[in-house]
Amino acid sequence: MSRNVYDILLERGFIEQTTHEEEIRELLGKEKVTFYIGFDATADSLTAGHFLTVMAMMHMQQAGHRPIALLGGGTTMIGDPTGRSDMRTMMTRETIARNAQRFKEQLSHFIDFDDEKAIIANNADWLLNLNYMEFLRDIGTHFSVNRMLAAECYKQRMERGLTFFELNYMIMQSYDFLKLYQLYGCRLQLGGNDQWSNILGGVDLIRSKEQKQAYGLTFKLLTTSDGKKMGKTMKGAVWLDKEKTSPYEFYQYWRNVEDVKVEEFLGLLTFLPMEEVRRLGAFKDEKINEAKEILAYEVTKIVHGEEEAKKARDAALAMFGGAMDSKDIPTTSYTKEQFEAGIDLITLMVDGGQASTRSDARRNIMQGGVSVNNEKCTDVTKVFTQNDFSEQNGGIFIRKGKKSYHLYNIAE
């Protein structure tokens, strides 16, 4: 094998916690290790938050190790209480199975599943038909409720009321690790740092049941500088499915990250050499925008391919110059009759997600933060018709601040 992947992940900023640091590094350096990462099928697309773990899987596979992508067809029916103050919405088996299939399709863009180089598994295969009494006797006896309730993942739910239903999540995830150990010789679980307690549960269960050593490793979560989870915009989650988040919107999301996070994200979310990551991360003031453009391009290229990344970059660059390719810009369309009657600026901004409320839009306009067709507009009563369309893009182009762009036109 080439350079130890543990050192690669460490240098690039992935590793947050490990159960056995030296042993894991040694294992990854001398053996082909089967490892797993779980993906609960709570939606029909992976998100920007998932992408960090997907990148880790890609690094591991490139280093010769074998990933298992575990789809949570069973655990999704309970829902992970980690980081939540309320219960997840119950989902039907059919919806969960459909979401799991979409995850499988998306993961195949990043991971090579041919010739068992990687495995797709679904915990529905062993969780949905468990015999309850046998499971309690065989698995439940290995878990201390006192220790479980002390875990970070349950603390936030305790104040509002943690159900027995949710309390089972850690046991189920630990059982997943045991099953994957038994079926595929899986000895390492990877996951976001919020999964630490669940991962420890699986390591302990394998030691108790099999008298064998298993290992866990967690990654840092994508967060803003004040510690909030990243991966959402005003319009909702940032999806890897281009039908849910267009390649242009995806590009713009990474183009607009905070200056202080650029170097971190270049290390985590691209394959650029670390010397280049550090060089770009050292840029200051206006020059940091060059690094952000490279970050956005590289991440979009991995997720959507080089052609879509180029189109997104060109559309963004064209916008700054005033000439736009409208098909790559976030767009909200109306009927011809609506524009003939006239649509006010505030309505446009709310409909396009550029403002959360009418008062939010009004405030931004009055403060001089809104331009229409590249001219500042401070008139909160301004109404637009088709006569106001820009010749360059066939619609009303509104920019809010430096980060929010949107085109409003007539549906074709």
VEXTI-726306 format. One record per residue (C-alpha): residue number from 1; residue in one letter; x, y, z. Coordinates in pm, 1 decimal. Each point is the difference from the previous one (the first is absolute). Example, Ala and Ser with C-alpha at 12.3 -4.5 7.8 and 13.67 -1.06 7.14 Angstrom:
2
+-----+------+----------+----------+----------+
|  nr | rest |        X |        Y |        Z |
+-----+------+----------+----------+----------+
|   1 |    A |   1230.0 |   -450.0 |    780.0 |
|   2 |    S |    137.0 |    344.0 |    -66.0 |
+-----+------+----------+----------+----------+
END
This chain:
412
+-----+------+----------+----------+----------+
|  nr | rest |        X |        Y |        Z |
+-----+------+----------+----------+----------+
|   1 |    M |      0.0 |      0.0 |      0.0 |
|   2 |    S |    100.4 |    360.7 |    -47.7 |
|   3 |    R |      4.3 |    260.6 |    275.8 |
|   4 |    N |   -206.6 |    -93.9 |    307.8 |
|   5 |    V |   -352.1 |    133.2 |    -47.4 |
|   6 |    Y |    -20.7 |     81.3 |    371.0 |
|   7 |    D |    273.1 |    260.5 |    -50.7 |
|   8 |    I |   -182.4 |    135.6 |   -306.2 |
|   9 |    L |   -328.1 |     36.7 |    189.9 |
|  10 |    L |    179.9 |    156.3 |    296.3 |
|  11 |    E |    190.5 |    251.2 |   -213.6 |
|  12 |    R |   -312.1 |     97.9 |   -192.4 |
|  13 |    G |   -190.8 |     70.2 |    321.1 |
|  14 |    F |   -250.9 |   -287.5 |     11.5 |
|  15 |    I |     78.9 |   -174.9 |    326.8 |
|  16 |    E |   -169.6 |    115.6 |    318.4 |
|  17 |    Q |      1.2 |   -303.0 |    235.1 |
|  18 |    T |    127.9 |   -358.2 |     -8.6 |
|  19 |    T |    -50.8 |   -297.8 |    227.3 |
|  20 |    H |    360.8 |   -124.6 |    -44.2 |
|  21 |    E |    213.3 |    246.6 |   -195.5 |
|  22 |    E |    326.1 |   -196.4 |    -32.4 |
|  23 |    E |   -172.7 |   -332.4 |    -65.7 |
|  24 |    I |   -223.9 |    149.6 |   -270.4 |
|  25 |    R |    295.3 |    165.0 |   -173.7 |
|  26 |    E |    200.0 |   -325.1 |     11.3 |
|  27 |    L |   -297.4 |   -203.0 |   -127.3 |
|  28 |    L |    -61.8 |    236.6 |   -292.5 |
|  29 |    G |    369.7 |    -11.3 |    -87.4 |
|  30 |    K |     41.5 |   -375.8 |    -21.7 |
|  31 |    E |   -338.8 |   -150.9 |    -94.8 |
|  32 |    K |   -291.5 |     42.9 |   -237.5 |
|  33 |    V |   -263.2 |    110.8 |    250.1 |
|  34 |    T |   -375.5 |    -36.0 |    -46.1 |
|  35 |    F |   -173.8 |    300.8 |    157.4 |
|  36 |    Y |   -348.8 |    142.6 |     -0.7 |
|  37 |    I |   -189.3 |    327.0 |      7.1 |
|  38 |    G |   -375.3 |     13.1 |     57.6 |
|  39 |    F |   -249.8 |    212.9 |   -190.5 |
|  40 |    D |   -353.0 |     26.1 |    138.3 |
|  41 |    A |   -242.8 |     32.5 |   -290.0 |
|  42 |    T |   -194.1 |    300.0 |    133.2 |
|  43 |    A |    -19.9 |    175.3 |   -341.7 |
|  44 |    D |     25.5 |    -87.4 |   -367.9 |
|  45 |    S |    346.4 |    153.5 |    -40.9 |
|  46 |    L |    329.4 |     26.4 |    182.9 |
|  47 |    T |     89.1 |    347.7 |    127.3 |
|  48 |    A |    307.4 |    222.3 |     27.1 |
|  49 |    G |     36.4 |   -130.7 |    355.0 |
|  50 |    H |     29.9 |   -357.9 |   -130.1 |
|  51 |    F |    260.5 |    107.2 |   -253.7 |
|  52 |    L |    279.8 |     24.8 |    256.9 |
|  53 |    T |    -47.1 |   -366.5 |     95.3 |
|  54 |    V |    -19.1 |    -93.6 |   -369.6 |
|  55 |    M |    336.7 |    172.8 |    -53.9 |
|  56 |    A |    145.9 |   -203.2 |    286.6 |
|  57 |    M |   -131.4 |   -319.7 |   -162.2 |
|  58 |    M |    164.9 |     99.3 |   -327.1 |
|  59 |    H |    336.8 |     59.9 |    170.4 |
|  60 |    M |    -27.7 |   -336.0 |    176.4 |
|  61 |    Q |    -89.1 |   -188.6 |   -318.1 |
|  62 |    Q |    279.5 |    166.5 |   -197.0 |
|  63 |    A |    239.9 |   -125.1 |    268.5 |
|  64 |    G |   -114.8 |   -358.1 |    -56.5 |
|  65 |    H |   -258.1 |    -44.1 |    275.9 |
|  66 |    R |   -354.8 |   -132.4 |    -48.8 |
|  67 |    P |   -298.8 |    222.7 |     84.2 |
|  68 |    I |   -339.8 |   -121.6 |    107.2 |
|  69 |    A |   -271.7 |    259.0 |    -54.5 |
|  70 |    L |   -269.4 |   -104.4 |    244.7 |
|  71 |    L |   -343.2 |    128.6 |    -93.7 |
|  72 |    G |   -226.4 |     43.2 |    299.4 |
|  73 |    G |   -314.4 |   -163.5 |   -130.5 |
|  74 |    G |    -67.7 |   -122.3 |    354.0 |
|  75 |    T |    145.6 |    268.3 |    228.8 |
|  76 |    T |   -171.0 |    273.5 |   -201.3 |
|  77 |    M |   -329.5 |   -138.7 |    131.6 |
|  78 |    I |    114.8 |    111.8 |    348.8 |
|  79 |    G |    214.9 |    302.2 |    -82.9 |
|  80 |    D |    320.7 |    113.0 |    165.7 |
|  81 |    P |    -78.9 |    232.8 |    294.4 |
|  82 |    T |    348.7 |    154.0 |    -20.0 |
|  83 |    G |    -12.7 |    378.8 |     -9.0 |
|  84 |    R |   -379.3 |      9.6 |     -4.5 |
|  85 |    S |   -244.1 |    151.3 |    247.4 |
|  86 |    D |   -298.7 |   -191.5 |   -138.7 |
|  87 |    M |    -78.3 |   -335.7 |   -158.0 |
|  88 |    R |     47.9 |    -54.3 |   -370.9 |
|  89 |    T |   -309.7 |    -26.2 |   -215.3 |
|  90 |    M |   -105.4 |   -362.0 |    -52.2 |
|  91 |    M |     64.2 |   -123.6 |   -353.7 |
|  92 |    T |   -155.1 |   -293.5 |   -184.5 |
|  93 |    R |    206.3 |   -303.0 |   -102.0 |
|  94 |    E |    -66.0 |     82.3 |   -364.9 |
|  95 |    T |    133.5 |    355.6 |     32.6 |
|  96 |    I |    307.9 |   -118.8 |    189.1 |
|  97 |    A |     71.1 |   -271.8 |   -259.4 |
|  98 |    R |    -35.1 |    254.7 |   -282.0 |
|  99 |    N |    236.5 |    242.0 |    175.1 |
| 100 |    A |    253.3 |   -278.3 |     61.6 |
| 101 |    Q |     -3.1 |    -83.2 |   -372.0 |
| 102 |    R |     73.4 |    363.3 |    -87.3 |
| 103 |    F |    290.8 |      3.4 |    247.5 |
| 104 |    K |    138.4 |   -312.4 |   -166.0 |
| 105 |    E |    -16.2 |    166.3 |   -342.8 |
| 106 |    Q |    171.0 |    315.9 |    126.5 |
| 107 |    L |    274.4 |   -181.3 |    190.2 |
| 108 |    S |     83.1 |   -194.6 |   -316.1 |
| 109 |    H |    121.1 |    326.8 |   -156.1 |
| 110 |    F |    272.7 |     23.7 |    265.1 |
| 111 |    I |     77.5 |   -356.9 |    107.9 |
| 112 |    D |     99.5 |   -297.2 |   -220.2 |
| 113 |    F |   -229.5 |   -290.5 |     91.2 |
| 114 |    D |    119.9 |   -231.6 |   -280.0 |
| 115 |    D |    157.2 |   -336.7 |     89.2 |
| 116 |    E |    -77.1 |     49.9 |    371.4 |
| 117 |    K |    242.4 |    294.2 |     25.3 |
| 118 |    A |   -277.7 |    147.9 |    213.4 |
| 119 |    I |   -326.6 |   -131.4 |    139.6 |
| 120 |    I |   -348.1 |    145.3 |     26.5 |
| 121 |    A |   -188.9 |   -144.9 |    296.1 |
| 122 |    N |   -338.4 |     85.2 |    149.7 |
| 123 |    N |    -71.7 |    -54.6 |    368.5 |
| 124 |    A |   -364.3 |    -66.3 |    -82.6 |
| 125 |    D |    124.1 |   -349.9 |    -93.1 |
| 126 |    W |     67.3 |    -88.1 |    364.1 |
| 127 |    L |   -196.5 |    255.3 |    204.1 |
| 128 |    L |   -353.6 |    -18.2 |   -139.2 |
| 129 |    N |    -65.5 |   -365.6 |     86.0 |
| 130 |    L |    173.0 |    -29.2 |    336.7 |
| 131 |    N |   -154.2 |   -219.7 |    267.0 |
| 132 |    Y |    -42.6 |    248.9 |    283.1 |
| 133 |    M |     51.5 |   -239.0 |    291.8 |
| 134 |    E |    305.3 |   -162.6 |   -156.5 |
| 135 |    F |    147.1 |    340.9 |    -80.0 |
| 136 |    L |    -46.0 |    122.5 |    357.7 |
| 137 |    R |    168.3 |   -313.0 |    139.6 |
| 138 |    D |    280.7 |     -5.3 |   -256.8 |
| 139 |    I |     79.1 |    370.8 |    -43.2 |
| 140 |    G |   -192.0 |    211.5 |    252.9 |
| 141 |    T |    178.3 |   -157.0 |    296.6 |
| 142 |    H |    328.9 |    158.7 |   -115.7 |
| 143 |    F |   -124.2 |    359.5 |     38.4 |
| 144 |    S |    -11.5 |    203.3 |    320.1 |
| 145 |    V |   -287.3 |    249.0 |     -2.3 |
| 146 |    N |    196.9 |    222.3 |    239.4 |
| 147 |    R |    289.0 |     20.7 |   -245.7 |
| 148 |    M |   -232.4 |     54.0 |   -295.0 |
| 149 |    L |   -179.6 |    291.3 |    168.4 |
| 150 |    A |    336.2 |    164.0 |     73.0 |
| 151 |    A |     80.4 |      2.7 |   -373.6 |
| 152 |    E |      3.0 |    338.5 |   -170.7 |
| 153 |    C |   -246.2 |   -109.8 |   -267.2 |
| 154 |    Y |   -281.8 |    -37.1 |    255.9 |
| 155 |    K |     58.4 |    304.1 |    221.6 |
| 156 |    Q |   -193.4 |    250.7 |   -213.0 |
| 157 |    R |   -298.8 |   -232.1 |    -21.0 |
| 158 |    M |    -12.6 |    -73.2 |    372.1 |
| 159 |    E |   -145.5 |    340.4 |     88.6 |
| 160 |    R |   -288.4 |    -33.0 |   -246.9 |
| 161 |    G |    -53.9 |   -370.5 |     57.5 |
| 162 |    L |    197.1 |   -284.3 |   -157.1 |
| 163 |    T |   -220.6 |   -286.4 |   -114.0 |
| 164 |    F |     94.0 |   -366.4 |     39.6 |
| 165 |    F |    -40.3 |    -17.8 |   -377.4 |
| 166 |    E |    292.3 |    243.7 |    -49.3 |
| 167 |    L |    206.5 |   -151.2 |    280.7 |
| 168 |    N |     31.9 |   -309.4 |   -219.9 |
| 169 |    Y |    191.1 |    189.4 |   -270.3 |
| 170 |    M |    342.6 |    -49.2 |    160.8 |
| 171 |    I |    -67.1 |   -371.0 |     47.3 |
| 172 |    M |   -108.1 |    -35.7 |   -362.6 |
| 173 |    Q |    306.6 |    180.6 |   -134.7 |
| 174 |    S |    228.1 |   -203.7 |    224.4 |
| 175 |    Y |   -169.2 |   -316.1 |   -127.6 |
| 176 |    D |     68.3 |    118.5 |   -356.1 |
| 177 |    F |    373.6 |      6.9 |     73.8 |
| 178 |    L |    -17.3 |   -352.1 |    147.6 |
| 179 |    K |   -190.6 |   -133.2 |   -304.3 |
| 180 |    L |    245.2 |    159.5 |   -244.0 |
| 181 |    Y |    288.3 |   -149.4 |    197.6 |
| 182 |    Q |   -162.3 |   -343.8 |    -21.0 |
| 183 |    L |    -99.1 |     26.7 |   -368.1 |
| 184 |    Y |    296.9 |    181.7 |   -153.0 |
| 185 |    G |    276.9 |     15.2 |    260.3 |
| 186 |    C |    -61.8 |    372.9 |     46.7 |
| 187 |    R |    228.0 |    126.4 |    280.1 |
| 188 |    L |    -25.7 |    378.7 |    -28.8 |
| 189 |    Q |   -293.8 |    240.5 |     11.1 |
| 190 |    L |     35.1 |    357.8 |   -122.5 |
| 191 |    G |   -247.8 |    282.4 |     49.2 |
| 192 |    G |    -60.7 |    360.2 |     92.3 |
| 193 |    N |    108.3 |    109.3 |    345.1 |
| 194 |    D |   -364.0 |      5.7 |    113.0 |
| 195 |    Q |      2.7 |   -382.3 |    -39.0 |
| 196 |    W |    273.5 |    -58.6 |    258.9 |
| 197 |    S |   -225.5 |   -153.7 |    267.8 |
| 198 |    N |   -167.9 |   -231.4 |   -251.6 |
| 199 |    I |    336.3 |   -111.9 |   -138.3 |
| 200 |    L |    132.4 |    -76.7 |    348.5 |
| 201 |    G |   -309.5 |   -214.0 |     58.4 |
| 202 |    G |     85.7 |   -214.0 |   -302.8 |
| 203 |    V |    367.4 |    -36.9 |     96.7 |
| 204 |    D |   -101.3 |   -114.4 |    349.7 |
| 205 |    L |   -263.5 |   -242.6 |   -135.4 |
| 206 |    I |    248.8 |   -173.1 |   -232.6 |
| 207 |    R |    245.4 |    -35.2 |    288.7 |
| 208 |    S |   -274.4 |   -145.9 |    222.3 |
| 209 |    K |   -152.9 |   -236.9 |   -256.0 |
| 210 |    E |    300.2 |   -102.3 |   -209.8 |
| 211 |    Q |    294.8 |     67.3 |    233.5 |
| 212 |    K |    155.4 |    189.5 |   -292.0 |
| 213 |    Q |    132.4 |    353.4 |    -30.2 |
| 214 |    A |   -187.9 |    242.6 |   -224.1 |
| 215 |    Y |     75.3 |    367.2 |    -53.9 |
| 216 |    G |   -173.9 |    333.8 |    -47.1 |
| 217 |    L |    104.8 |    329.5 |   -151.9 |
| 218 |    T |   -199.8 |    320.7 |    -31.5 |
| 219 |    F |     30.2 |    300.3 |   -229.4 |
| 220 |    K |    -56.9 |    363.2 |     75.6 |
| 221 |    L |   -335.0 |    135.9 |   -110.8 |
| 222 |    L |    -33.8 |    277.5 |   -256.1 |
| 223 |    T |    -72.0 |    307.6 |    209.4 |
| 224 |    T |      4.6 |    376.4 |    -25.5 |
| 225 |    S |    254.5 |    196.0 |    202.6 |
| 226 |    D |   -250.6 |     28.7 |    287.3 |
| 227 |    G |    -52.4 |   -375.6 |     12.9 |
| 228 |    K |   -332.5 |    -34.3 |   -185.4 |
| 229 |    K |    -46.1 |   -298.9 |   -229.2 |
| 230 |    M |     45.8 |     84.9 |   -366.8 |
| 231 |    G |   -190.5 |   -130.9 |   -297.2 |
| 232 |    K |   -312.9 |    213.7 |      0.9 |
| 233 |    T |   -109.9 |    316.3 |   -176.5 |
| 234 |    M |   -309.2 |    215.3 |     40.0 |
| 235 |    K |   -172.6 |   -230.7 |   -248.5 |
| 236 |    G |     97.0 |   -315.2 |    192.4 |
| 237 |    A |    267.7 |   -268.9 |    -18.6 |
| 238 |    V |    283.4 |      2.8 |   -253.0 |
| 239 |    W |    -59.2 |   -323.7 |   -192.5 |
| 240 |    L |    233.4 |   -206.2 |   -219.0 |
| 241 |    D |   -292.0 |    -66.6 |   -238.9 |
| 242 |    K |     15.6 |    269.0 |   -267.7 |
| 243 |    E |   -378.2 |     -7.9 |    -37.5 |
| 244 |    K |    -33.0 |    114.3 |    363.4 |
| 245 |    T |    300.7 |    236.5 |     12.8 |
| 246 |    S |    119.6 |    111.1 |   -343.5 |
| 247 |    P |    374.3 |    -20.2 |    -76.2 |
| 248 |    Y |      1.9 |    381.3 |    -13.1 |
| 249 |    E |   -159.8 |     33.3 |    346.2 |
| 250 |    F |    235.2 |   -270.0 |    129.2 |
| 251 |    Y |    300.9 |    187.9 |   -140.2 |
| 252 |    Q |   -121.2 |    328.3 |    149.1 |
| 253 |    Y |    -43.8 |   -160.4 |    340.7 |
| 254 |    W |    370.4 |    -88.2 |     18.6 |
| 255 |    R |    103.6 |    324.5 |   -171.2 |
| 256 |    N |   -159.1 |    192.5 |    286.8 |
| 257 |    V |    146.1 |   -179.2 |    303.3 |
| 258 |    E |    166.5 |    204.1 |    272.9 |
| 259 |    D |    358.3 |    110.0 |    -66.6 |
| 260 |    V |    129.2 |   -176.6 |    311.8 |
| 261 |    K |   -139.9 |   -337.5 |   -116.9 |
| 262 |    V |    150.8 |     -5.8 |   -350.8 |
| 263 |    E |    321.8 |   -187.1 |     81.6 |
| 264 |    E |   -185.9 |   -252.6 |    217.1 |
| 265 |    F |   -252.7 |    -77.1 |   -273.9 |
| 266 |    L |    267.0 |    -22.6 |   -270.1 |
| 267 |    G |    168.6 |   -268.9 |    210.8 |
| 268 |    L |   -317.7 |   -192.2 |     75.1 |
| 269 |    L |   -203.7 |     30.9 |   -318.4 |
| 270 |    T |    252.6 |     -0.6 |   -286.9 |
| 271 |    F |    289.6 |   -216.8 |   -112.8 |
| 272 |    L |    236.8 |    295.5 |    -48.7 |
| 273 |    P |    349.8 |    -65.5 |    141.0 |
| 274 |    M |     42.4 |    138.6 |    350.5 |
| 275 |    E |    275.8 |    236.8 |   -111.2 |
| 276 |    E |   -253.6 |    160.8 |   -234.1 |
| 277 |    V |   -267.3 |     -2.8 |    273.0 |
| 278 |    R |    231.2 |    187.7 |    235.1 |
| 279 |    R |    105.2 |    246.2 |   -273.3 |
| 280 |    L |   -361.0 |     84.1 |    -85.9 |
| 281 |    G |   -102.6 |     10.4 |    365.4 |
| 282 |    A |    260.7 |    267.9 |     67.6 |
| 283 |    F |   -165.2 |    246.9 |   -242.1 |
| 284 |    K |   -133.7 |    313.5 |    168.6 |
| 285 |    D |   -261.5 |    268.5 |    -65.2 |
| 286 |    E |   -130.7 |      8.1 |   -358.9 |
| 287 |    K |    244.2 |   -270.4 |   -111.4 |
| 288 |    I |   -176.1 |   -259.3 |    217.5 |
| 289 |    N |   -281.4 |     10.4 |   -257.7 |
| 290 |    E |    232.4 |   -176.2 |   -246.2 |
| 291 |    A |     39.8 |   -282.6 |    251.6 |
| 292 |    K |   -378.4 |    -14.5 |     48.6 |
| 293 |    E |    -53.1 |    -31.2 |   -376.5 |
| 294 |    I |    247.0 |   -289.5 |    -11.9 |
| 295 |    L |   -172.2 |   -164.2 |    298.5 |
| 296 |    A |   -343.9 |     35.1 |   -161.8 |
| 297 |    Y |    126.0 |   -128.9 |   -335.1 |
| 298 |    E |    181.6 |   -302.6 |    146.5 |
| 299 |    V |   -290.4 |   -107.9 |    222.9 |
| 300 |    T |   -253.6 |     45.9 |   -281.7 |
| 301 |    K |    226.8 |   -196.4 |   -237.1 |
| 302 |    I |     11.5 |   -299.5 |    237.6 |
| 303 |    V |   -376.9 |      1.3 |     58.0 |
| 304 |    H |   -137.9 |    101.3 |   -340.6 |
| 305 |    G |    287.7 |    -55.0 |   -244.8 |
| 306 |    E |    238.7 |    234.6 |   -176.8 |
| 307 |    E |   -247.6 |    125.0 |   -261.6 |
| 308 |    E |   -259.5 |    111.5 |    257.0 |
| 309 |    A |    273.2 |    155.6 |    215.6 |
| 310 |    K |    123.7 |    206.2 |   -294.8 |
| 311 |    K |   -353.1 |    113.3 |    -85.1 |
| 312 |    A |    -63.6 |    103.3 |    361.0 |
| 313 |    R |    331.2 |    186.3 |     19.4 |
| 314 |    D |    -56.7 |    174.6 |   -332.5 |
| 315 |    A |   -352.4 |    103.8 |    101.2 |
| 316 |    A |    129.2 |    142.6 |    327.6 |
| 317 |    L |    285.0 |    187.1 |   -166.3 |
| 318 |    A |   -231.7 |    132.5 |   -271.2 |
| 319 |    M |   -234.1 |    134.4 |    263.4 |
| 320 |    F |    269.2 |    216.4 |    151.4 |
| 321 |    G |     66.3 |    139.8 |   -345.8 |
| 322 |    G |   -368.0 |     63.5 |    -65.4 |
| 323 |    A |    -43.8 |   -256.0 |   -280.5 |
| 324 |    M |   -184.0 |   -314.5 |    108.5 |
| 325 |    D |    -88.6 |   -342.0 |   -131.5 |
| 326 |    S |   -346.6 |    -23.7 |    151.8 |
| 327 |    K |    -33.9 |   -379.6 |    -17.4 |
| 328 |    D |    265.0 |    -41.4 |    271.6 |
| 329 |    I |   -138.3 |    265.8 |    238.1 |
| 330 |    P |   -258.6 |    -70.4 |    275.4 |
| 331 |    T |   -330.0 |    100.6 |   -157.0 |
| 332 |    T |   -360.4 |     55.6 |    103.4 |
| 333 |    S |   -255.1 |     17.6 |   -282.1 |
| 334 |    Y |   -344.4 |    159.8 |    -22.0 |
| 335 |    T |   -276.9 |      6.9 |   -259.7 |
| 336 |    K |    -11.9 |    274.8 |   -260.1 |
| 337 |    E |   -326.8 |    119.1 |    154.4 |
| 338 |    Q |    165.0 |     45.1 |    340.8 |
| 339 |    F |    270.0 |    222.8 |   -145.8 |
| 340 |    E |   -257.6 |    193.6 |   -203.7 |
| 341 |    A |   -179.4 |     78.1 |    326.4 |
| 342 |    G |    332.7 |     88.5 |    164.1 |
| 343 |    I |    192.3 |   -169.9 |    282.4 |
| 344 |    D |    151.7 |    203.1 |    281.6 |
| 345 |    L |    364.8 |    -31.8 |    100.7 |
| 346 |    I |    -76.6 |   -134.7 |    347.2 |
| 347 |    T |   -216.5 |   -281.1 |   -139.9 |
| 348 |    L |    275.1 |    -97.2 |   -244.7 |
| 349 |    M |    261.6 |    -23.8 |    274.5 |
| 350 |    V |   -221.6 |   -207.4 |    231.2 |
| 351 |    D |   -108.7 |   -235.2 |   -281.1 |
| 352 |    G |    362.4 |    -54.5 |   -105.6 |
| 353 |    G |    123.3 |    -70.0 |    351.0 |
| 354 |    Q |    211.8 |    316.3 |     10.9 |
| 355 |    A |   -192.3 |    114.5 |    306.4 |
| 356 |    S |   -164.3 |   -204.9 |    273.4 |
| 357 |    T |   -289.8 |    245.8 |     47.6 |
| 358 |    R |   -137.0 |    315.9 |   -157.8 |
| 359 |    S |    141.1 |    207.6 |    285.1 |
| 360 |    D |    341.5 |   -164.0 |    -54.7 |
| 361 |    A |    -15.1 |     99.0 |   -368.2 |
| 362 |    R |   -114.0 |    352.4 |     84.4 |
| 363 |    R |    287.9 |     45.5 |    245.4 |
| 364 |    N |    261.6 |   -115.5 |   -252.8 |
| 365 |    I |   -138.9 |    229.4 |   -268.8 |
| 366 |    M |    -10.0 |    304.3 |    228.2 |
| 367 |    Q |    355.7 |    -64.4 |    119.5 |
| 368 |    G |    128.8 |      8.8 |   -359.0 |
| 369 |    G |     87.5 |   -366.4 |    -19.8 |
| 370 |    V |   -206.1 |    -82.1 |   -309.9 |
| 371 |    S |     74.5 |     64.6 |   -367.1 |
| 372 |    V |   -226.2 |    -68.3 |   -296.8 |
| 373 |    N |    159.5 |    -64.2 |   -339.0 |
| 374 |    N |    331.1 |    124.3 |    149.9 |
| 375 |    E |   -146.4 |    331.6 |    127.3 |
| 376 |    K |    -61.1 |     64.8 |    370.7 |
| 377 |    C |   -368.8 |     19.9 |     90.5 |
| 378 |    T |   -123.2 |    147.9 |    329.0 |
| 379 |    D |   -368.2 |     38.2 |    -97.3 |
| 380 |    V |   -197.2 |   -252.5 |    208.7 |
| 381 |    T |   -313.7 |     68.6 |   -207.5 |
| 382 |    K |    166.6 |    -69.3 |   -336.5 |
| 383 |    V |   -215.3 |   -211.7 |   -233.8 |
| 384 |    F |    138.6 |   -181.7 |   -305.1 |
| 385 |    T |   -153.1 |   -102.3 |   -330.1 |
| 386 |    Q |    144.0 |   -166.4 |   -307.9 |
| 387 |    N |    106.6 |    344.9 |   -118.7 |
| 388 |    D |    264.9 |     -2.8 |    275.5 |
| 389 |    F |    162.4 |   -323.6 |   -119.7 |
| 390 |    S |    372.9 |     18.0 |    -66.1 |
| 391 |    E |     82.3 |    -65.8 |   -366.7 |
| 392 |    Q |    304.8 |   -201.8 |    104.6 |
| 393 |    N |   -185.4 |   -261.1 |    199.2 |
| 394 |    G |   -370.7 |     30.4 |    -86.1 |
| 395 |    G |   -118.4 |     71.1 |    351.2 |
| 396 |    I |     44.5 |    197.6 |    320.0 |
| 397 |    F |    341.3 |    -70.3 |    152.8 |
| 398 |    I |     13.7 |     75.4 |    373.7 |
| 399 |    R |    311.8 |     -2.8 |    209.7 |
| 400 |    K |    -21.3 |     21.6 |    381.8 |
| 401 |    G |    330.1 |     79.1 |    166.2 |
| 402 |    K |    303.5 |   -176.0 |   -143.7 |
| 403 |    K |   -127.7 |   -355.2 |     21.5 |
| 404 |    S |   -360.0 |    -28.8 |   -115.5 |
| 405 |    Y |    -88.4 |      4.6 |   -371.9 |
| 406 |    H |   -329.5 |    -86.5 |   -164.2 |
| 407 |    L |   -170.8 |     36.1 |   -337.4 |
| 408 |    Y |   -376.4 |     54.3 |    -30.4 |
| 409 |    N |   -157.6 |    -61.3 |   -340.5 |
| 410 |    I |   -301.8 |   -131.6 |   -190.7 |
| 411 |    A |    -49.0 |   -378.4 |    -11.3 |
| 412 |    E |     65.8 |   -139.6 |   -348.1 |
+-----+------+----------+----------+----------+
END
